[in-house]
Amino acid sequence: MLDTIKIIRAKLSQVVDSQGLPLYDEREVRALADLLLEEVCGITRTDRLMHPERILAAEERTRLSSIVAQMEQGVPVQQALGYAWFYGMRFEVTPDVLVPRPETAELVDWIVTDLRSRPTSSSDVSSPVSKPLTICDIGTGSGCIAISLARCFEDARVLAIDVSSAALNIARRNACQQNVDNLQFAQIDILEYVDNLDSNIENTSKNNTFPQGYQHLDIIVSNPPYVCRNEAAQMSEIVLEHEPEVALFVPDDDPLLFYRAIARLGQKHLKKGGFLYFEINAAFGEATCQLLGQMGYRNVELRRDITGRDRMVKALYS
C-alpha cells in the first residue's frame, strides 16, 4: 500500500498546466492521495498508519490507476471519481455541471438554520407565511442545493430550474439516488423569462414557464453564473477546461446580470415575507446588496464564508 501511495503522489506532483506550472502543490497532492485511498479502497489515513502492511486488491489498484490517469490530464478528482460529497450526500458530477463546493454548502446551511429557527406559519412578514414551504433553486446544476433542502424539509415542495437539459438529467438522477420525491424539475431560461416579463410578453413555451403550484414561492435560492471573463486568467485550468462555461461566466460589463434577473423574478413569484438567498462573487458583495435594496428588497444581509470572503446574500421581499 505504501508503494501505491508513493506512486500516486509522484504522478500527481508531475501534473502541470499549459504554462508548465504544477496544478497541485505538495499539500494538495497529499490530500488527494488520502482522498483517493479512502474513496476507492475505504482506507482512512488512520487505517493506513495502523495497518501499513495492508495489500491492495487488484481491482483497487486498477481503479486507482484509472482515476490518476484522468487526473494527469487535468480532470478534477470529483469527475474522475464520478461523484462529489455535498451536505453528507453523494452527488454524481460530470463536465455538464459544476462540482459542488464547500461555500455552497454554507449557503444551504444558512437557509436550513433560518427555516428551522423560524415558524412556518406566521403573520409576521419577516418569515415565510405558508406551510408547506415552496422553494425554488435557480440554476440547479447537479441539484445539490435543491436536493439538500428537499431532504432537510420533507414537507416542503421544491422546484429545481436549469437552462441545461444535460444538467437537469444529472440532477434528476441525483434526486432518485437520494430518494427525494418532493422535488420537481423544469428547464427554464431565466434571462429569457424575465425579458418577457419586462416586455409584457406571455411565456408561451412550455419549457420556459413555471410549473403549476410554483407561482408563489417562500424561498428563491440561486448560485448563478457570477465569474467575470476578465477573472478567468486567475482561475485554475482544471475548472476552466472541465466545468461548464454557461454555469460560470457573466459579461465583464454586467457582473450582476443574473442577480438582477432573479430579483426581478422574485418580484413576481415571491410571497410577501419570502426571501432570496444568493451565492455571490466576493468582489461584488456590496454592489449586490445595493442592487437588491434599489429593487425594493429589505433587510439585505451580506455574509462571509469560512475563509472570510463575502460569499452569500439574503434579502426579504415585503
Secondary structure by P-SEA (a helix, b strand, c coil): caaaaaaaaaaaaacccccccccccaaaaaaaaaaaaaaaccccaaaaaacccccccaaaaaaaaaaaaaaaacccccccccccccccbbbbbccccccccaaaaaaaaaaaaaaaacccccccccccccccbbbbbcccccaaaaaaaaaacccbbbbbbbccaaaaaaaaaaaaaaccccbbbbbcaaaaaaaaaaacccccccccccccccccccbbbbbccccccccccccccccccccccccccccccccaaaaaaaaaaaacccccccbbbbbcccccaaaaaaaaaaaccccbbbbbcccccccbbbbbcc
